[in-house]
């Protein structure tokens, strides 16, 4: 009787309380033709370099990448990998990039905190000294760390690409709170702010204003710098940062499958030979 009563109670909540407990909605992210998709996919090095430039010149002002070191940029599979420098710490391009940043260090003689040019071994510096400063600089919102953002968000690169390029004017009848921006690809529930007719539109509010603009970043390879291109490129870079060993993992997986197929063939031939004179 107790189980039956609980079942009825749960069913009642599902039917009566469904709308109150319903989660928010969002527009389905757009799907791009990613070069790294599939078992044989690889990152486009030129696109990784463009994506890093978008992160460096736009995103790095607010978003940290605490798990990323400068030398990762020069490792095998990275944006600036050069086979002449198997040790990424020796990569001159990586050294040049690192020197443009300053990191905190300790003076070994005085114990004071000092600033010095970064080296390939240093991690990307955080744009804010602490969480309180980050929130104060962004209207109370905490910019998420971008080290694994592609794996942390459902939809991965498609979500990042769609969100960054998908800002639009709010539909008529939607009241946007101060300090917030409407984005149809942002998961949320805007029903409390919907004054129009019919169902509330998909999407949600985000504290980050639109960050990309045409020609905001100049690409060294001459690629046209549209909002769509910038969003695509930075999505690829953040996907690589989330899984920098993806190409090696795929190569190992393909090799393992080939090995298993050969082993299966050898075992089948051996089985047939050993048991060929035995009645079954």
Backbone as numpy.savetxt, mean C-alpha at the origin, in Angstrom:
# Nx Ny Nz CAx CAy CAz Cx Cy Cz
-34.06 -25.62 25.22 -34.89 -24.42 25.22 -34.03 -23.16 25.22
-32.93 -23.20 25.98 -32.06 -22.03 26.05 -31.45 -21.74 24.68
-30.97 -22.79 23.98 -30.38 -22.60 22.67 -31.41 -22.07 21.69
-32.62 -22.59 21.79 -33.68 -22.15 20.89 -34.00 -20.68 21.13
-34.02 -20.30 22.41 -34.31 -18.90 22.74 -33.22 -17.96 22.24
-31.96 -18.39 22.38 -30.86 -17.58 21.89 -30.92 -17.43 20.37
-31.26 -18.50 19.70 -31.35 -18.45 18.24 -32.42 -17.48 17.79
-33.58 -17.51 18.47 -34.67 -16.59 18.13 -34.25 -15.15 18.39
-33.55 -14.94 19.51 -33.11 -13.59 19.85 -32.14 -13.04 18.81
-31.19 -13.89 18.38 -30.22 -13.46 17.37 -30.92 -13.15 16.06
-31.89 -14.00 15.67 -32.64 -13.77 14.44 -33.42 -12.46 14.52
-33.99 -12.18 15.70 -34.73 -10.94 15.88 -33.83 -9.73 15.73
-32.62 -9.79 16.29 -31.68 -8.68 16.15 -31.28 -8.48 14.69
-31.12 -9.59 13.97 -30.72 -9.50 12.58 -31.79 -8.84 11.73
-33.07 -9.12 12.07 -34.16 -8.57 11.27 -34.53 -7.16 11.71
-34.61 -6.93 13.03 -35.05 -5.64 13.53 -33.91 -4.65 13.60
-32.75 -5.12 14.06 -31.64 -4.20 14.27 -30.66 -4.15 13.12
-30.97 -4.80 11.99 -30.05 -4.83 10.87 -29.58 -3.47 10.40
-30.49 -2.52 10.09 -30.07 -1.22 9.59 -29.19 -0.47 10.57
-29.47 -0.60 11.87 -28.68 0.13 12.86 -27.28 -0.44 12.98
-27.13 -1.75 12.69 -25.83 -2.38 12.85 -25.08 -2.49 11.52
-25.71 -2.01 10.44 -25.11 -2.17 9.12 -23.80 -1.40 9.01
-22.85 -2.01 8.34 -21.56 -1.35 8.14 -21.67 -0.35 7.00
-20.65 0.49 6.87 -20.65 1.47 5.81 -20.39 0.83 4.46
-20.42 1.64 3.43 -20.22 1.14 2.08 -19.22 2.02 1.35
-18.74 1.53 0.24 -17.80 2.29 -0.57 -17.95 1.86 -2.01
-17.52 2.68 -2.92 -17.56 2.35 -4.33 -16.50 1.31 -4.61
-16.83 0.35 -5.46 -15.87 -0.71 -5.78 -14.63 -0.11 -6.43
-13.43 -0.40 -5.90 -12.21 0.19 -6.47 -12.02 -0.19 -7.93
-11.43 0.72 -8.67 -11.11 0.44 -10.06 -9.96 -0.56 -10.13
-9.96 -1.36 -11.16 -8.92 -2.37 -11.33 -7.97 -1.94 -12.44
-6.69 -1.90 -12.13 -5.69 -1.52 -13.12 -4.96 -2.77 -13.61
-4.29 -2.63 -14.73 -3.51 -3.73 -15.31 -2.10 -3.68 -14.73
-1.92 -4.31 -13.56 -0.64 -4.23 -12.86 0.38 -5.18 -13.47
1.59 -4.72 -13.66 2.64 -5.55 -14.25 3.05 -6.70 -13.33
2.81 -6.54 -12.02 3.25 -7.56 -11.07 2.17 -8.60 -10.78
1.05 -8.53 -11.48 -0.02 -9.50 -11.25 0.35 -10.86 -11.81
-0.19 -11.90 -11.22 0.02 -13.25 -11.71 1.32 -13.86 -11.22
1.49 -15.16 -11.45 2.67 -15.88 -10.93 3.98 -15.45 -11.58
3.91 -14.86 -12.79 5.13 -14.46 -13.48 5.30 -12.94 -13.52
4.43 -12.23 -12.82 4.47 -10.78 -12.84 5.69 -10.20 -12.16
6.15 -9.05 -12.66 7.30 -8.35 -12.08 6.99 -6.86 -12.00
7.68 -6.20 -11.09 7.52 -4.76 -10.96 8.21 -4.06 -12.12
7.59 -3.00 -12.58 8.16 -2.13 -13.61 9.11 -1.16 -12.90
10.42 -1.27 -13.17 11.41 -0.45 -12.47 11.18 1.04 -12.68
10.86 1.44 -13.91 10.60 2.86 -14.17 9.39 3.34 -13.37
8.37 2.49 -13.27 7.19 2.87 -12.51 7.48 2.95 -11.02
8.32 2.04 -10.53 8.73 2.10 -9.13 9.47 3.41 -8.83
10.33 3.82 -9.74 11.08 5.06 -9.53 10.15 6.27 -9.55
9.18 6.26 -10.46 8.20 7.37 -10.49 7.36 7.36 -9.22
6.98 6.16 -8.77 6.17 6.06 -7.56 6.91 6.55 -6.33
8.21 6.24 -6.27 9.01 6.74 -5.14 9.07 8.26 -5.16
9.16 8.83 -6.35 9.23 10.29 -6.44 7.91 10.92 -5.97
6.79 10.29 -6.30 5.50 10.80 -5.82 5.43 10.70 -4.30
5.87 9.57 -3.75 5.88 9.44 -2.29 6.77 10.50 -1.67
7.96 10.66 -2.23 8.95 11.57 -1.65 8.48 13.02 -1.69
7.88 13.43 -2.80 7.52 14.84 -2.98 6.12 15.18 -2.50
5.28 14.17 -2.30 3.89 14.45 -1.90 3.56 13.77 -0.57
3.70 12.45 -0.52 3.21 11.69 0.63 4.10 11.83 1.87
5.42 11.95 1.66 6.36 11.92 2.78 6.20 13.11 3.72
5.48 14.13 3.30 5.28 15.29 4.17 4.42 14.94 5.37
3.61 13.88 5.25 2.72 13.50 6.35 2.84 12.03 6.75
3.17 11.16 5.79 3.14 9.72 6.04 4.54 9.15 6.20
4.74 8.43 7.28 6.02 7.77 7.54 6.07 6.42 6.84
7.27 5.86 6.77 7.49 4.48 6.33 8.54 3.90 7.27
8.11 3.60 8.49 9.01 3.24 9.58 9.77 1.93 9.34
9.27 1.08 8.47 9.92 -0.22 8.24 10.85 -0.19 7.03
10.94 0.94 6.37 11.72 1.03 5.14 13.03 1.76 5.38
14.13 1.15 4.96 15.45 1.78 4.99 15.82 2.23 3.59
16.71 3.21 3.52 17.10 3.71 2.20 17.76 2.62 1.37
18.51 1.73 2.01 19.20 0.68 1.25 18.22 -0.27 0.58
16.98 -0.36 1.10 15.98 -1.21 0.46 15.70 -0.76 -0.97
15.88 0.53 -1.23 15.65 1.06 -2.58 16.64 0.47 -3.59
17.82 0.05 -3.11 18.85 -0.48 -4.00 19.00 -1.98 -3.94
18.14 -2.66 -3.18 18.24 -4.11 -3.11 17.68 -4.74 -4.37
17.94 -6.01 -4.58 17.45 -6.71 -5.76 15.93 -6.62 -5.83
15.43 -6.16 -6.96 13.99 -5.98 -7.11 13.52 -4.58 -6.76
14.40 -3.77 -6.17 14.03 -2.42 -5.75 14.06 -1.42 -6.89
13.57 -0.21 -6.65 13.49 0.81 -7.71 14.84 1.17 -8.31
15.90 1.17 -7.51 17.21 1.63 -7.99 18.26 0.53 -7.91
17.83 -0.72 -8.05 18.77 -1.83 -8.01 19.73 -1.75 -9.18
20.99 -1.97 -8.90 22.04 -2.00 -9.92 22.90 -3.23 -9.65
22.94 -4.19 -10.60 23.70 -5.42 -10.36 25.19 -5.17 -10.10
25.70 -3.99 -10.45 27.10 -3.67 -10.18 27.34 -3.46 -8.68
26.24 -3.27 -7.93 26.36 -3.03 -6.50 25.45 -4.02 -5.77
25.90 -5.27 -5.64 25.07 -6.28 -4.95 24.78 -5.89 -3.51
25.69 -5.13 -2.89 25.42 -4.59 -1.56 24.76 -3.22 -1.74
23.47 -3.09 -1.44 22.77 -1.82 -1.69 23.35 -0.64 -0.93
24.11 -0.90 0.14 24.73 0.20 0.88 25.79 0.91 0.05
26.30 0.24 -1.00 27.33 0.81 -1.85 26.74 1.51 -3.08
25.45 1.39 -3.27 24.80 1.97 -4.45 24.90 3.50 -4.39
25.60 4.13 -5.36 25.79 5.59 -5.29 24.49 6.37 -5.40
23.54 5.85 -6.15 22.26 6.56 -6.29 21.51 6.56 -4.96
21.55 5.42 -4.28 20.90 5.33 -2.97 21.58 6.26 -1.98
22.90 6.34 -2.04 23.64 7.25 -1.16 23.21 8.69 -1.39
23.04 9.06 -2.65 22.63 10.42 -2.99 21.24 10.73 -2.45
20.33 9.77 -2.60 18.97 9.97 -2.07 19.00 10.13 -0.56
19.76 9.27 0.12 19.81 9.32 1.59 20.36 10.65 2.09
21.35 11.20 1.39 21.98 12.44 1.85 21.03 13.63 1.84
19.96 13.52 1.07 18.99 14.61 1.00 18.10 14.67 2.24
18.19 13.66 3.09 17.38 13.61 4.30 18.27 13.77 5.53
17.68 14.29 6.59 18.38 14.39 7.86 17.71 13.48 8.87
18.53 12.80 9.68 18.01 11.92 10.71 18.62 12.32 12.05
17.94 11.94 13.12 18.43 12.24 14.46 19.51 11.25 14.86
20.49 11.74 15.61 21.56 10.88 16.09 22.03 11.43 17.44
22.91 10.69 18.09 23.45 11.10 19.39 24.92 11.45 19.24
25.27 12.64 19.70 26.68 13.04 19.72 27.40 12.20 20.76
28.38 11.40 20.32 29.06 10.47 21.22 29.88 11.17 22.29
30.22 12.43 22.11 31.02 13.16 23.10 30.15 13.88 24.12
29.04 14.48 23.65 28.20 15.28 24.56 26.91 14.58 24.95
26.49 13.60 24.15 25.22 12.92 24.43 24.03 13.70 23.92
24.26 14.83 23.26 23.16 15.63 22.75 22.58 15.01 21.48
21.29 15.29 21.27 20.63 14.87 20.03 21.04 15.83 18.92
21.54 15.30 17.83 21.99 16.11 16.70 21.34 15.59 15.42
21.42 16.39 14.40 20.94 16.01 13.08 22.13 15.78 12.17
22.03 14.75 11.33 23.09 14.46 10.37 22.47 13.94 9.08
23.20 14.03 7.97 22.69 13.45 6.72 22.50 11.95 6.86
21.44 11.45 6.29 21.15 10.02 6.39 22.13 9.21 5.53
22.26 7.95 5.89 23.06 6.99 5.12 22.13 5.88 4.63
22.58 5.05 3.69 21.72 3.96 3.22 21.20 3.06 4.33
21.94 2.95 5.44 21.52 2.06 6.53 20.40 2.65 7.37
20.13 3.94 7.25 19.09 4.58 8.06 17.71 4.30 7.51
16.74 4.32 8.41 15.34 4.19 7.99 14.82 5.54 7.51
13.74 5.50 6.74 13.12 6.75 6.30 12.73 7.55 7.54
13.07 8.83 7.60 12.72 9.62 8.78 11.22 9.90 8.86
10.72 9.94 10.09 9.31 10.25 10.31 9.11 11.76 10.17
8.07 12.20 9.45 7.87 13.64 9.27 7.48 14.36 10.56
7.06 13.60 11.58 6.67 14.21 12.85 7.46 13.57 13.99
7.77 14.35 15.03 8.56 13.80 16.14 7.79 12.80 17.00
6.46 12.90 17.01 5.64 12.00 17.82 4.21 12.02 17.32
3.38 11.14 17.89 1.99 11.02 17.45 1.20 12.30 17.73
1.44 12.93 18.87 0.70 14.15 19.20 0.95 15.24 18.16
2.21 15.36 17.73 2.54 16.37 16.72 1.88 16.03 15.38
1.82 14.72 15.06 1.20 14.29 13.81 -0.29 14.63 13.80
-0.96 14.38 14.92 -2.38 14.68 15.00 -2.62 16.19 14.97
-1.77 16.93 15.66 -1.93 18.39 15.70 -1.78 19.00 14.32
-0.92 18.40 13.50 -0.70 18.93 12.17 -1.72 18.48 11.15
-2.65 17.61 11.56 -3.64 17.08 10.61 -5.05 17.12 11.17
-5.33 18.14 11.96 -6.68 18.32 12.46 -7.17 17.21 13.36
-6.27 16.55 14.06 -6.65 15.48 14.97 -6.55 14.09 14.36
-6.42 14.01 13.04 -6.29 12.70 12.38 -4.84 12.26 12.36
-4.61 10.96 12.52 -3.26 10.41 12.51 -2.97 9.79 11.15
-2.05 10.38 10.37 -1.71 9.79 9.06 -1.13 8.39 9.24
-1.67 7.39 8.57 -1.16 6.02 8.75 0.24 5.85 8.16
0.99 4.95 8.76 2.31 4.61 8.23 2.12 3.85 6.91
2.98 4.14 5.95 2.82 3.57 4.60 3.68 2.33 4.36
4.37 1.82 5.37 5.27 0.69 5.15 4.55 -0.53 4.58
3.38 -0.83 5.09 2.64 -2.02 4.64 1.20 -1.66 4.28
0.97 -0.42 3.86 -0.39 0.06 3.63 -1.10 -0.74 2.53
-0.34 -1.22 1.54 -0.96 -1.96 0.44 -1.53 -3.29 0.91
-0.88 -3.92 1.88 -1.38 -5.18 2.41 -2.38 -4.96 3.54
-2.37 -3.78 4.13 -3.25 -3.50 5.25 -4.64 -3.05 4.82
-4.80 -2.69 3.57 -6.09 -2.20 3.07 -6.66 -3.20 2.08
-7.93 -3.54 2.27 -8.59 -4.46 1.34 -8.61 -3.83 -0.06
-8.19 -4.60 -1.02 -8.11 -4.08 -2.38 -6.70 -3.71 -2.76
-5.81 -3.56 -1.77 -4.40 -3.30 -2.03 -4.16 -2.15 -2.98
-3.38 -2.38 -4.03 -3.05 -1.29 -4.96 -4.26 -0.70 -5.65
-5.28 -1.51 -5.93 -6.49 -0.97 -6.55 -7.17 0.05 -5.65
-7.17 -0.23 -4.35 -7.78 0.70 -3.40 -6.98 2.00 -3.33
-5.65 1.89 -3.23 -4.81 3.09 -3.14 -4.96 3.94 -4.39
-4.90 3.29 -5.54 -5.04 3.99 -6.82 -6.39 4.70 -6.92
-7.45 4.00 -6.56 -8.79 4.57 -6.67 -9.00 5.70 -5.69
-8.54 5.52 -4.45 -8.73 6.55 -3.43 -8.02 7.84 -3.81
-6.77 7.74 -4.23 -5.98 8.93 -4.51 -6.48 9.67 -5.75
-7.01 8.95 -6.70 -7.48 9.58 -7.94 -8.99 9.76 -7.97
-9.67 9.38 -6.88 -11.13 9.34 -6.91 -11.86 10.44 -6.17
-11.15 11.45 -5.70 -11.85 12.56 -5.03 -12.83 13.20 -6.00
-14.01 13.52 -5.51 -15.02 14.15 -6.35 -15.88 15.07 -5.50
-16.60 15.94 -6.18 -17.50 16.85 -5.46 -18.58 16.02 -4.78
-18.95 16.34 -3.54 -19.99 15.57 -2.86 -21.32 15.69 -3.57
-22.10 14.63 -3.60 -23.42 14.69 -4.25 -24.31 15.74 -3.59
-25.19 16.34 -4.36 -26.11 17.33 -3.81 -26.96 16.68 -2.72
-26.98 17.30 -1.57 -27.73 16.76 -0.44 -26.85 16.15 0.62
-25.55 16.07 0.37 -24.61 15.51 1.35 -23.88 16.65 2.04
-24.02 16.73 3.34 -23.36 17.76 4.13 -22.02 17.22 4.64
-20.95 17.82 4.18 -19.60 17.36 4.54 -19.13 18.12 5.77
-18.74 17.44 6.84 -18.26 18.11 8.06 -17.01 18.94 7.78
-16.80 19.95 8.59 -15.61 20.79 8.47 -14.34 19.95 8.66
-13.36 20.19 7.81 -12.10 19.47 7.92 -12.14 18.08 7.32
-13.24 17.73 6.65 -13.36 16.42 6.04 -13.61 16.57 4.54
-13.34 15.50 3.79 -13.50 15.52 2.35 -14.20 14.23 1.92
-15.11 14.37 0.98 -15.86 13.20 0.51 -15.06 12.45 -0.53
-15.03 11.12 -0.38 -14.38 10.27 -1.37 -15.22 8.99 -1.51
-15.72 8.71 -2.71 -16.59 7.53 -2.88 -15.88 6.21 -2.62
-14.56 6.20 -2.66 -13.82 4.95 -2.46 -13.40 4.76 -1.00
-13.72 5.72 -0.16 -13.39 5.62 1.26 -14.52 4.89 1.99
-14.17 3.84 2.72 -15.19 3.10 3.45 -15.76 3.97 4.56
-17.08 4.08 4.59 -17.70 4.91 5.61 -19.22 4.82 5.54
-19.86 5.56 6.40 -21.32 5.63 6.44 -21.72 7.09 6.54
-22.20 7.64 5.45 -22.54 9.07 5.39 -24.03 9.31 5.58
-24.77 8.28 5.99 -26.23 8.41 6.09 -26.66 9.50 7.06
-25.87 9.72 8.13 -26.24 10.76 9.10 -26.10 12.16 8.52
-25.36 12.30 7.44 -25.14 13.62 6.82 -25.87 13.75 5.49
-26.70 12.76 5.18 -27.40 12.74 3.89 -28.77 13.39 4.03
-28.99 14.46 3.28 -30.25 15.19 3.30 -30.98 15.09 1.97
-30.43 14.33 1.04 -31.04 14.21 -0.27 -32.10 13.13 -0.31
-32.58 12.85 -1.50 -33.61 11.84 -1.68 -32.96 10.48 -1.95
-33.67 9.43 -1.56 -33.19 8.09 -1.81 -32.10 7.67 -0.83
-31.39 6.63 -1.22 -30.34 6.10 -0.36 -29.12 7.02 -0.34
-28.39 6.99 0.77 -27.16 7.77 0.87 -26.13 7.22 -0.12
-25.29 8.06 -0.67 -24.30 7.60 -1.65 -23.22 6.75 -0.98
-22.54 5.90 -1.75 -21.44 5.12 -1.17 -20.25 6.02 -0.89
-19.38 5.55 -0.04 -18.18 6.32 0.27 -18.19 6.83 1.69
-17.20 7.64 1.99 -17.08 8.17 3.34 -16.29 9.45 3.35
-15.99 9.93 4.53 -15.24 11.17 4.70 -13.81 10.83 5.11
-12.89 11.64 4.63 -11.48 11.45 4.91 -10.87 12.80 5.27
-9.98 12.80 6.25 -9.38 14.06 6.70 -8.33 14.58 5.73
-7.83 13.71 4.86 -6.78 14.12 3.92 -7.40 14.78 2.70
-7.05 16.02 2.41 -7.56 16.67 1.19 -6.93 16.04 -0.04
-7.45 16.31 -1.23 -6.82 15.78 -2.45 -5.36 16.20 -2.53
-4.47 15.24 -2.75 -3.05 15.51 -2.73 -2.41 15.60 -4.12
-3.03 14.98 -5.09 -2.42 14.92 -6.42 -3.04 15.96 -7.35
-2.21 16.47 -8.22 -2.65 17.44 -9.22 -1.80 17.25 -10.46
-2.35 17.57 -11.60 -1.61 17.41 -12.86 -0.30 18.20 -12.80
0.78 17.54 -13.17 2.12 18.13 -13.22 2.65 18.53 -11.84
2.05 18.02 -10.78 2.58 18.32 -9.44 3.94 17.69 -9.24
4.15 16.53 -9.87 5.44 15.83 -9.82 5.96 15.72 -11.24
7.20 16.09 -11.45 7.82 15.97 -12.77 8.58 14.66 -12.85
8.21 13.81 -13.80 8.85 12.51 -13.94 10.09 12.63 -14.81
11.18 12.04 -14.34 12.46 12.15 -15.03 12.47 11.46 -16.39
11.61 10.45 -16.58 11.62 9.71 -17.84 10.69 10.32 -18.88
10.10 11.47 -18.56 9.25 12.16 -19.52 7.80 11.70 -19.53
7.43 10.76 -18.67 6.04 10.31 -18.60 5.13 11.47 -18.23
3.99 11.57 -18.91 3.04 12.64 -18.63 2.52 12.52 -17.21
2.61 13.58 -16.44 2.29 13.54 -15.01 0.85 13.96 -14.77
-0.07 13.03 -15.02 -1.48 13.26 -14.72 -1.80 12.74 -13.32
-2.97 13.11 -12.82 -3.39 12.61 -11.51 -3.47 11.09 -11.55
-4.03 10.56 -12.61 -4.19 9.11 -12.74 -2.83 8.41 -12.74
-1.86 8.98 -13.48 -0.54 8.36 -13.57 0.17 8.41 -12.22
0.09 9.53 -11.54 0.73 9.65 -10.23 0.13 8.64 -9.25
-1.20 8.48 -9.28 -1.86 7.54 -8.38 -1.45 6.10 -8.69
-1.36 5.77 -9.98 -0.93 4.43 -10.39 0.49 4.15 -9.90
1.38 5.10 -10.15 2.79 4.88 -9.84 3.05 4.76 -8.34
2.43 5.62 -7.54 2.66 5.54 -6.10 2.01 4.29 -5.53
0.92 3.82 -6.12 0.30 2.56 -5.67 1.24 1.39 -5.91
1.96 1.40 -7.04 2.93 0.35 -7.33 4.09 0.40 -6.33
4.59 1.61 -6.07 5.71 1.74 -5.13 5.31 1.25 -3.74
4.12 1.61 -3.28 3.68 1.20 -1.95 3.41 -0.30 -1.89
3.02 -0.89 -3.02 2.85 -2.35 -3.08 4.20 -3.03 -2.96
5.19 -2.51 -3.68 6.55 -3.06 -3.55 7.06 -2.91 -2.12
6.86 -1.75 -1.50 7.32 -1.53 -0.14 6.66 -2.50 0.84
5.42 -2.86 0.58 4.72 -3.81 1.45 5.24 -5.22 1.30
5.77 -5.54 0.11 6.29 -6.89 -0.13 7.49 -6.81 -1.07
8.63 -6.32 -0.61 9.80 -6.13 -1.48 10.40 -7.42 -2.00
10.06 -8.56 -1.42 10.60 -9.85 -1.87 9.60 -10.59 -2.76
8.61 -9.89 -3.29 7.57 -10.54 -4.08 8.15 -11.28 -5.28
9.04 -10.65 -6.04 9.58 -11.29 -7.23 10.39 -12.54 -6.87
11.17 -12.48 -5.80 11.94 -13.64 -5.38 11.01 -14.76 -4.92
9.94 -14.38 -4.23 8.97 -15.39 -3.77 8.32 -16.09 -4.95
7.94 -15.31 -5.96 7.30 -15.90 -7.13 8.26 -16.80 -7.88
9.52 -16.35 -8.02 10.51 -17.16 -8.73 10.74 -18.48 -8.00
10.80 -18.42 -6.68 10.97 -19.65 -5.90 9.76 -20.56 -6.07
8.56 -19.97 -6.07 7.35 -20.77 -6.22 7.28 -21.47 -7.56
7.65 -20.76 -8.63 7.65 -21.37 -9.97 8.68 -22.50 -10.02
9.86 -22.25 -9.46 10.89 -23.29 -9.43 10.44 -24.50 -8.66
9.77 -24.26 -7.53 9.27 -25.37 -6.72 8.23 -26.19 -7.48
7.36 -25.53 -8.22 6.34 -26.25 -9.00 6.99 -27.09 -10.10
7.99 -26.53 -10.77 8.69 -27.29 -11.81 9.37 -28.52 -11.20
10.01 -28.32 -10.04 10.67 -29.44 -9.36 9.66 -30.53 -9.00
8.51 -30.12 -8.47 7.50 -31.10 -8.07 6.93 -31.85 -9.27
6.77 -31.14 -10.40 6.27 -31.81 -11.61 7.27 -32.85 -12.10
8.56 -32.49 -12.10 9.60 -33.44 -12.52 9.65 -34.63 -11.56
9.57 -34.34 -10.25 9.60 -35.41 -9.26 8.40 -36.33 -9.43
7.22 -35.74 -9.70 6.03 -36.56 -9.91 6.20 -37.48 -11.12
6.81 -36.94 -12.20 7.05 -37.76 -13.38 8.01 -38.90 -13.11
9.08 -38.62 -12.37 10.07 -39.65 -12.03 9.42 -40.73 -11.16
8.63 -40.30 -10.17 7.97 -41.28 -9.30 6.98 -42.15 -10.08
6.29 -41.55 -11.05 5.33 -42.33 -11.85 6.05 -43.37 -12.69
7.15 -42.95 -13.36 7.92 -43.88 -14.18 8.51 -45.00 -13.31
9.01 -44.62 -12.13 9.58 -45.62 -11.22 8.52 -46.61 -10.77
7.34 -46.11 -10.46 6.25 -46.98 -10.03 5.90 -47.99 -11.13
5.78 -47.49 -12.36 5.42 -48.37 -13.46 6.50 -49.44 -13.69
7.75 -49.07 -13.52 8.83 -50.01 -13.77 8.93 -51.06 -12.67
8.78 -50.64 -11.43 8.92 -51.57 -10.32 7.79 -52.59 -10.29
6.59 -52.14 -10.58 5.42 -53.00 -10.46 4.91 -53.55 -11.78
5.72 -53.46 -12.86 5.20 -53.85 -14.16 4.92 -55.34 -14.26
5.62 -56.18 -13.49 5.41 -57.65 -13.57 4.56 -58.18 -12.42
3.94 -57.28 -11.69 3.09 -57.69 -10.58 1.64 -57.48 -10.94
0.84 -58.54 -10.78 -0.58 -58.44 -11.10 -1.28 -57.55 -10.08
-2.20 -56.77 -10.55 -2.97 -55.87 -9.69 -4.40 -56.36 -9.56
